[in-house]
Amino acid sequence: MKPRVSHKATAKGKRFLGVRYANCACYGRLYANDEGTAYVGCCPRCGKRYQVRIGKKGTNTRMFIATC
């Protein structure tokens, strides 16, 4: 049985993860790349880049906290 990965999608179907950037006290999103191998993005305030690999087992977590 294939594990079910929970994610949200925009109205256009682009998958994303929500991220709360603790140090900058703001919210942003990491969007799935075109290859479907990772969620990528950056903090909207300081610009630090993040990448989260998409694995076979996945996670049901949709919201993450990052320090920048």
VMD Tcl script that draws the C-alpha trace (Angstrom):
set ca {
  {0.00 0.00 0.00}
  {1.38 3.38 -1.01}
  {1.54 5.90 1.87}
  {-0.71 8.89 1.42}
  {1.06 12.24 1.52}
  {-1.05 15.15 2.62}
  {-0.39 18.46 0.89}
  {-2.33 21.50 -0.15}
  {-2.58 22.90 -3.63}
  {-3.28 26.35 -4.98}
  {-6.25 27.05 -7.22}
  {-3.99 26.30 -10.20}
  {-3.01 22.94 -8.68}
  {0.53 23.88 -7.57}
  {1.40 21.86 -4.43}
  {2.89 23.68 -1.47}
  {3.91 23.44 2.18}
  {3.24 26.23 4.65}
  {6.23 27.56 6.59}
  {6.36 29.86 9.59}
  {9.72 31.62 9.62}
  {10.35 32.02 13.35}
  {13.17 34.58 13.34}
  {11.52 36.88 10.82}
  {8.02 36.36 12.28}
  {6.33 35.78 8.94}
  {4.60 33.07 6.89}
  {5.49 31.75 3.46}
  {5.14 28.78 1.19}
  {7.50 26.27 -0.38}
  {6.22 25.16 -3.78}
  {6.91 21.81 -5.45}
  {9.55 22.10 -8.17}
  {8.77 21.07 -11.76}
  {10.49 17.71 -11.31}
  {8.38 16.91 -8.23}
  {11.48 16.06 -6.19}
  {11.40 18.88 -3.62}
  {9.53 21.85 -2.23}
  {11.58 25.03 -2.70}
  {11.27 28.66 -1.70}
  {12.66 31.39 0.50}
  {11.81 33.53 3.49}
  {9.84 36.56 2.25}
  {11.71 38.92 4.60}
  {15.36 37.88 4.68}
  {15.51 35.78 1.50}
  {17.11 32.66 3.02}
  {16.46 29.75 0.65}
  {14.95 26.43 1.72}
  {14.53 23.07 0.06}
  {12.57 20.09 1.42}
  {12.98 16.81 -0.42}
  {9.87 14.86 -1.39}
  {10.35 11.27 -0.24}
  {8.51 8.02 -0.83}
  {7.24 7.73 2.75}
  {6.23 11.39 3.11}
  {4.53 13.06 6.06}
  {1.04 14.24 6.91}
  {2.41 17.51 8.27}
  {1.49 20.55 6.18}
  {2.86 23.35 8.33}
  {6.51 23.65 9.32}
  {8.60 26.07 11.39}
  {11.95 27.24 10.04}
  {14.64 29.46 11.52}
  {16.33 31.95 9.26}
}
mol new
graphics top color blue
foreach p $ca { graphics top sphere $p radius 0.5 }
foreach p [lrange $ca 0 end-1] q [lrange $ca 1 end] { graphics top cylinder $p $q radius 0.2 }
display resetview
